[in-house]
Amino acid sequence: MFRLLSSFRPLACALVAVAVLLPAAGCGGKKKTKKTMSIGEREKLAEQAPSPEAKAREYLEVVRLKLKSGDEKGAAETLGKARNCLPEGAAATSWGPRFVEIAELYVQIDKRAEARKTLGQAVEMAKQIEDPISRVRLLADAGGIYGAKQGGLNEAKAAREQFEQAVTLAAGVEGRFKAQALAAIAMGYAQAGLAKDAGKVVEELESSAKALTEPRPQAESLAAAASVRSQTGDKDAALALLKEAADAAKSIGEKGIAAENRTYALLAVANAYANAGDGKAAAALLKLAEKSAMQVPDPEAQKNAVEKVRQAQAAVERKK
């Protein structure tokens, strides 16, 4: 599920390997060649990562590489390593979403019991989060995986339980943050295939989104509403919302700190277009998002942004 502010979770499950390239030694003015790291070398790199968070992130990249190569057994072993990176006293705001990501990958290799266990851990972490927006996002993301028929556990009852908690929390959120909370819930409903249950949430979301003045949350919120409208068959309303969302995303600056906001806004709208069946529009927006991602000034944030865009690009390519 795209995550608001930290990005929405895509409805489609994107599994893509990002090649790590190292320059080979060169002499004088000779052009340097590039060598792609093997999966084994990438796994050693993960083992040497400086922090539990970095280890988990790198292990998940190895998982995706193994899945791409068809090594599901190896992927399962590495997923276990990623889950075991959880440190004592871990921050639920960062590790909760990571566990949702791990659960989603367990579903990909049909390890449903492990996926269910990991999602349960993520939901427990949500109880430790004081910020209502972060808590809503985590519950909504977990609900999306619980309910999704493809790429999820297809457990509608468990999904609804998470959404009910999220809706209750969102009711206490005011101002511009309310749209962000409602958008996360709407996306969760859509991913879980329960868009018809989201009627009241989407109506309130559309009203809140159009009142926003900040372009990124407005773009993400409108994209979330569009995804639900699309899933319920209201294509005209979905396309109208997506046009507004795309205009908002494109209005964000391309340089400096604004580049990260622009990237995630474009990514959210592109994912919504893809889920509405318009791969051409999605690809065009993802091209813009990739360009913006490369302009993100913080190296770690840039890496994360580029990774998410390329995962989305791979998902769009697979639908062609």
Buried (B, 14 or more C-beta within 10 A) or exposed (E): BBBBBBBBBBBBBBBBBBEBEEEEEEEEEEEEEEEEBEBEBBBEBBEEBEEBBBBBBBBBBBBBBBBBEEBBEBBBBBBBBBBEBBEEEBEBBEBBBBBBBBBBBBBBBEBBEBBBBBBBBBBEBBEEBEEBBBBBBBBBBBBBBBBBEEBBBBBBEBBBBBBBBBBEBBEEBEEBBBBBBBBBBBBBBBBBBBBEBBEEBBEBBBEBBBEBEEBBBBBBBBBBBBBBBBBBEBBEBBBBBBBBBBBBBBEBEEEEEBBBBBBBBBBBBBBBBBBBEBBEBBBBBBBBBBBBBEBBEEEEBBBBBBBBBBBBBBBBEEEE
